[in-house]
Amino acid sequence: MHLLETKDLGIVFGGLQALNELHMVVDDGEIVGLIGPNGAGKTTVFNLLTGVYVPSGGAIHLEGNSILGKKPYQINRIGIARTFQNIRLFKNMTVADNIKVAMNQNMKYKSLTAMLRLPPYWRQEREVDKKARELLRIFDMEDTADQTAANLPYGQQRKLEILRALASQPKLLLLDEPAAGMNPTETKDLMATIRDIRDRFNVAILLIEHDMSLVMNVCERLYVLDYGTLIAQGPPEEIRKNEKVIAAYLGC
Amino acid sequence: MDFTTHVINGLGLGSIYALVALGYSMVYGIVQLINFSHGDIIMVGGYSVYLVMSILGLPVWIAAPVAIIVCTLTGVIIERVAYHRLLVHNAARISLLITAMGVSIFLQNVFMLFFGSDPKAMPPLFTSTILKIGSLELASSTILNIITSVIMMSGLQLLVNKTKIGKAMQAASEDTEAAKLMGINTNSVIAITFAVGSALAAVGALLYSNTYPQVRPDMGNLLGLKAFVAAVFGGIGSIPGAMLGGYALGVAESLTKAYISTKLTDAVVFGILIIMLLVKPSGLMGKNKKEKV
């Protein structure tokens, strides 16, 4: 059984077929890339997988169960978390709170317990705080925990988004252009971190990226979209030589 | 001394505005809806007290929880019945606004149908005495208003800043779509926001009917409008702003009554709103929203 499997997945916006019969699988612990020219439908795929869009046709299965018709928050809770192309942190909240809010569905205390500051509140709050700081350590960001998220430098905001997604303990992590706006050194660090995250959290990763060095280095398999249609799939070395892919990127 | 008394009386009145303003501000923060039916929640609270105390003749410690429960339920039912579908389908904000006005008219007319349009007098909730503090003479209801509002607001601050539902509220108000994708059930967050806002309005209604012991179907109109002004003055969407705006408005009203003219109080209140919108449209504590490029 695959972790994620889509069959004939498609969506129509007005008269435009934004995505057409996509077959895609992701297995446990894999790092898979989703690439293609601008407007190819990559982010649309993410929006379909997370329940933001309702597909016009096809099926999506997570661990064999259909997730069609589930709401975004329900899909998050059963194991798909994502980051955004344009950063969407809760900017006026602290760095630690951004992570905690995503962990919250695992907390059991009731609001009244919290307002009265009963012992279960303190116990769980300590636990969650500790976990949030542990997560921050992955990116050496533990000293930023009490800052407002808006005050972080751009690179760290991107990293915080990844941590916030990890905080909900996903089985599948979707990264939408994680290296966008990063310089080559930061991108290189990110590659190492993506592998590290996979190993440490035992999570499969599906990522959209334009930085070809990152994609070719990190991903074990690639899917290539063009105008909403899958034009190639396979390991990076094959994709690199694929004529259809070269044509799509160069526009010939 | 007179001046101090007027300021404290103003704070007493402002406490009621502040409690009601919080409901406007919280709902606006989460769904960008100016809930014009919020003022009528006070009216619902007022009639609940009237029913329990004047008609059934029961004591205040039964009337108070009844009023709070009735208002909370009314708020949540309004959200579910009137706004929910519009919110889910991302309707234009203007549709929501018009719906809110419709709900307000509906509520007022339902109560007019059952209770008539004439004001109903009721006994004050608590026996009123004059307290002497130093050389100040203050009505006990004023002190009660101030203390109650401070307690309610501290509780609200704890709820919003220290609990998971509070953090979910903050997250949803910053970015509803992102919050959904982080596992937050924004529908229930919205319902809880309406519930909390309405419960605070119920407390406002209790204090109001204690201070001005009569109920009318349209009693929520002006009170609601003034609380809305307080919310905008303080910076709509901001909880501390709503409190500050409420107190500021109460004091302004009380000082106008004392030193300028009783007839001009409403003019001053709305004049303050106009000046604030000209000088700092985002309100005292509001943040200027940056446009996304």
Interface residues (C-beta under 8 A of the other chain):
Chain A: T50 V52 K71 P72 Y73 N76 R77 A81 R82 F84 R88 L89 F90 K91 N92 M93 D97 K100 V101 A102 N104 Q105 M107 Y109 S111 A114 M115 R164 A165 S168
Chain B: G155 L158 L159 K162 T163 K164 I165 G166 K167 A168 Q170 A171 E174 D175 E177 A178 A179 K180 L181 M182 G183 I184 N185 T186 K287
